[in-house]
């Protein structure tokens, strides 16, 4: 298929990123109406969960397991399944990778803004 409609809430971080990645990484063009599409990506569900793994001496959560699960399918307007219903799951490792990337970016920004010692002497 050459054109794809994203059947999901618009103007979200997820839908914007998905559109950019699809269009930059393939020959598929994302369209704004299902009538224009050769295929429709249906986001069926998105679930986020947080489970407590351990608590500290004061009884407060010390460690969590974060999970995000989504289900989707890709169908043609006449019902052909390009991709049958698929469930994907991501866990906290991806979150840690994102946090590391963010921290690295912050370090690099601070390095770029760092100034040497003042050379003013009285």
C-alpha positions in Angstrom: 0.0 0.0 0.0 1.1 3.5 -0.7 -1.2 5.6 1.5 -2.1 5.0 5.2 -4.6 6.5 7.5 -3.9 6.5 11.2 -7.1 5.8 13.1 -6.2 7.1 16.5 -6.4 10.3 18.5 -4.7 13.1 16.6 -2.4 15.7 18.0 -0.8 13.3 20.5 2.9 12.8 20.9 2.5 9.1 19.9 0.5 9.8 16.7 2.9 12.6 15.6 6.0 10.5 16.2 4.4 7.5 14.4 3.5 9.6 11.4 7.1 11.1 11.2 8.8 7.7 11.5 6.5 6.1 8.9 7.0 8.9 6.4 10.7 9.2 6.9 11.4 5.4 7.0 9.3 4.2 4.1 7.6 5.1 0.8 4.2 5.2 2.6 2.4 8.5 2.8 0.1 9.2 5.8 -3.2 10.8 4.7 -5.8 12.7 6.7 -8.9 10.8 5.6 -9.7 7.0 5.5 -11.3 7.7 2.1 -7.9 8.6 0.7 -6.1 5.5 2.1 -5.1 2.2 0.7 -4.7 0.9 4.3 -5.9 1.9 7.7 -3.8 1.5 10.9 -6.3 1.0 13.7 -5.0 1.6 17.2 -7.2 -0.8 19.2 -5.9 -0.2 22.7 -3.1 1.4 24.7 -2.6 0.4 28.3 0.0 1.7 30.8 0.7 0.0 34.1 2.9 0.5 37.1 3.5 -2.3 39.6 5.4 -1.9 42.9 8.4 -4.2 43.0 9.9 -3.2 46.4 9.2 -0.9 49.3 11.6 0.9 51.6 11.7 0.8 55.4 9.1 3.5 55.7 6.7 1.4 53.6 6.9 3.6 50.5 7.5 2.3 47.0 11.1 2.2 46.1 11.1 0.4 42.8 8.4 0.1 40.1 7.9 -1.9 37.0 6.5 0.2 34.2 4.8 -1.4 31.2 3.1 -0.1 28.1 1.0 -2.4 25.9 -0.7 -1.6 22.7 -2.8 -3.5 20.1 -3.2 -2.5 16.5 -4.1 -3.9 13.1 -3.7 -2.7 9.5 -6.6 -3.3 7.2 -7.7 -2.2 3.7 -11.0 -0.2 3.3 -12.6 -3.4 2.1 -11.5 -5.5 5.1 -8.3 -7.2 3.9 -5.9 -7.7 6.8 -2.4 -6.4 5.9 -1.4 -6.9 9.5 -3.7 -9.0 11.8 -4.3 -7.8 15.3 -0.9 -7.5 17.0 0.0 -6.9 20.6 3.2 -5.1 21.5 4.7 -4.6 24.9 7.4 -2.3 26.2 8.9 -2.3 29.6 11.0 0.0 31.7 14.3 -0.7 29.9 13.1 1.5 27.0 12.2 4.2 29.6 15.7 4.0 31.1 17.2 4.3 27.6 15.1 7.4 26.9 16.1 8.8 30.3 19.8 8.2 29.5 19.5 9.9 26.1 17.8 12.9 27.8 20.5 13.1 30.5 23.3 12.9 27.9 21.6 15.7 25.9 21.4 17.8 29.1 25.1 17.2 29.8 26.1 18.2 26.2 24.0 21.4 26.5 25.7 22.3 29.8 29.1 21.6 28.3 28.3 23.9 25.4 27.2 26.6 27.8 30.1 26.3 30.2 32.4 29.2 30.4 36.0 29.3 31.5 37.3 31.0 34.7 37.1 34.7 34.7 40.4 36.3 33.7 39.6 39.6 35.4 42.2 40.4 38.1 42.0 43.4 40.5 
